Amino acid sequence: MNVKIIKPPEGGVVRAIASKSEAHRLLICAGLADTETFVGCPESSEDIDATARCLAAMGATVEHTREGYSVSPVDRSQISKLECGMDCGESGSTLRFILPVCGALGIRASIQMGGRLPERPLSALYEEMTAHGCRLSAQGVNPLICEGRLRSGKYTIPGNISSQFVSGLLFALPLLEGDSIIQVAGVLESRPYVDITLDVLRAFGVEVTEMRNAETTLIRNSEFGIRNAETGVAAFHVFGGRVFRSPGVVRAGGDWSNAAFWFSLGAICQGGVTCIGLDPDSRQGDRAVLPLLERFGADIKSENGAVTVSPGTLRGIDIDAGDTPDLVPALAAVACVAEGRTTIRNAGRLRIKESDRLRTVAETFSNLGADIKETEDGIEITGKKRLTGGSVISFGDHRIAMSAAILSAACTGPVVIEGAEAVRKSYPGFFDDFKTLGGDIIIQIPSTCGRN
């Protein structure tokens, strides 16, 4: 579908949806647990559905209600006899989490992938799984076939490719008989996502010990939190033979990644935006959006569980996106109207997302009148007071569609987003909430007449 924004939002109040990152992890642990678990997650999405669908293929019973998911776990006494056909859709998290779990359980799995997912990297997870007992079809082949069973041992994963490789192994290795080590070479980027995984495992009674050698140091990230130094090496000691013990009821917190779009909108629209339902102490790295917007010059207020972002005198800043790459599209929209230059760096991994996000952010915002260019590992933007608007395409990428929508608040003319249904991947109700904040849209269904 195409969406024509004829009036941008003026501001207001919106409730954060449930975190997709937390929901994936909670569902997987629930599927591996000793008894039934209820996962509180009122909202769903195509990505969350993909994880639920794969767990069901493994023999779990997953029932979605208005409040969340009731999960009866897989029967691990029978599961090694299964031959499972799975459909990951376009969810990279689902693939990278489920694949090592299949290896640990000895399932013969045929995993179907959609969109760009077959093109997205599986090295070095692929090589480590094959070195430890699994047989996998060639990378890029769709469906991906997984056979054999993982062995415990030492696994080495570069820290600068995908933290999801580490998380996938953290789910899988406790299921093996012996202890294992996950050695992370270099900087573990997107570290907050691994912290979420460790917290969820702990909630299900699975403890993992983090180890640091004498060479590892810590440095303060000027924008948010702590990161490993460039020469640091982290490792995780995973105890084998663990039982995932259901806590009965668990809940996914509010999603800071998607709330970042509303906060960025609040920085550039007239009335500001208040978001409720977010945990200020969440492990989600994307809560870094608030200090970053404050550095831009936006006004931030937090009171009684509600966070409000309002416009201020916006000025360009330098952003290291190493730990928070998903924030780039939303923050780039703010940069388009911030005085001076904004440089976003250390974001090269965005080239292997649902789209090449460095290229597609630059192309999308340029078509709306922004002064923006991509660099090898980032984006440079020189802000303007107002943009023109225009017609853009989503590139099948949910974050491109949402960032174009919020940037309409800075445009003098209408904005048309082709392929706007891409938001269903993470936030199916995005345009409903967009209208709640005062936006006026026309949904256009492209004609298929004359097409084969």
C-alpha positions, 0 to 999 in steps of 0.5 A, a space after each residue: 500500500 501507499 500512504 499519502 501524508 497530507 497533514 503531519 502530526 502536531 503532537 500528543 500522547 502515545 503508548 509504547 508497543 511491546 518490545 520486539 527484542 524482548 518478545 523474541 527472547 522470551 518466546 524462545 526461552 518459553 518454548 524451551 522451558 519445563 512447563 507452560 509460560 505466559 508471555 505478556 505481549 499485547 502487540 504482535 508483528 511479522 517478526 514476532 509471528 515468525 519466532 512463534 511460528 518456528 517454535 510451533 514447528 518444533 512442537 511447542 504450542 503457541 497461542 496468541 491472545 489479546 494480552 500475549 502468548 501462552 506457550 507450552 514447551 517443546 517435548 525435548 525427549 521427542 524433538 531429535 526425531 523431528 524434521 521441521 519445516 520453518 518459515 523465518 519470514 524476513 526476521 534476522 533475529 528469528 533465524 539467528 536465534 532458532 538456527 543454533 537452537 535447532 543444532 543443539 536439539 538435533 533437529 533436521 530443519 529446513 528454514 525458509 527465508 524471505 526478502 533479503 534474509 538469505 543475503 544477510 551474513 551468517 558468518 562466523 556463526 555458520 563456521 562455528 556451528 559446522 566446526 562443532 558438529 552441525 551440517 548446514 547447506 551453503 550460505 545463501 541457499 534458501 531454504 537453509 538446511 540444518 542437520 546434526 547436533 552441536 557439541 559443547 566447546 569453545 566458540 569464537 565470534 567477532 563482536 562487530 558483525 551481529 550480537 545476535 550470533 552471541 545471543 543465539 549461542 547463549 540460548 543453545 549451549 545450555 542445552 548441551 551436556 558439557 560446558 562451553 565458552 563463547 569468545 568474543 573477538 574485539 568490540 562486542 557491538 550492540 552489547 545491550 541486546 546481549 544484556 537483554 538475552 542474559 536477563 531473559 535467560 536468568 528469568 528462566 533459571 539459566 545463569 551465564 558467567 561473563 569472563 574478562 581477561 587482563 587485556 580487557 578495559 572499559 571506556 565510557 561512551 560519551 553518548 550512552 553507557 559503557 563499551 568494551 575498549 577496542 582491544 578488549 575481549 569478552 567471553 561467556 562461560 555457558 554451563 551445559 545441561 541446564 533446565 529452563 525453568 518457567 517463571 510462569 508469567 513474564 512480560 515484554 517491556 515497552 519498545 524503546 526502538 519504535 518509541 524513538 520514532 515518536 521521540 524524534 517526531 516530538 523534537 521536530 513537530 509543533 506540540 511535542 510527543 509524550 510516550 507512556 509505557 516505557 521502563 526508564 531502567 530498561 536494558 534496551 540500548 535504544 533508550 539512548 535516544 533521549 540523551 542523544 535528542 537532548 544533545 541535539 537540543 530537544 527538551 526532555 521531561 520525564 514524570 510519573 512514567 511518561 516521557 515528553 520530547 518537545 522541540 528546542 533549538 536543534 544543532 547538529 552533533 556527532 553520533 557513534 552508532 556502534 551500540 544503537 544502529 537501529 536509532 539511525 533512521 529516526 535520529 537522521 530525521 532530526 538531523 535534517 532540520 538541526 542547524 549545522 552538520 550531523 555526522 553519524 559514524 560506526 554504522 556500517 552494519 546498517 548496510 546488511 539490514 532489511 535494506 542498505 540503510 545508509 544508502 536508503 536513508 540518504 536516498 529517501 531523505 534526499 528525495 524529501 529535500 534534505 542535504 544528506 550523503 552517505 559515507 563508508 560507515 555512516 551519514 553526513 547531514 547538513 540541516 535545513 529549516 524546512 524540507 520540500 516533501 515528495 514521493 519516496 519508497 520504503 525499500 521494504 524496510 520498516 524503519 525507512 517507512 517510519 522515518 519518512 513518515 515522521 520527517 513529514 513534520 518538517 516538510 512544506 508539502 505532502 509526503 507519499 510513501 510507497 510500500 508503507 506496509 513494510 511497517 508491519 514487520 515491527 509495528 503494524 499499528 504505526 499509522 494508527 498511532 500516527 493519526 492519534 498524534 494528529 496526522 492525516 493520511 490517505 491510504 492508496 492501494 496501487 492498481 494491479 490492472 495490466 500486471 502479470 
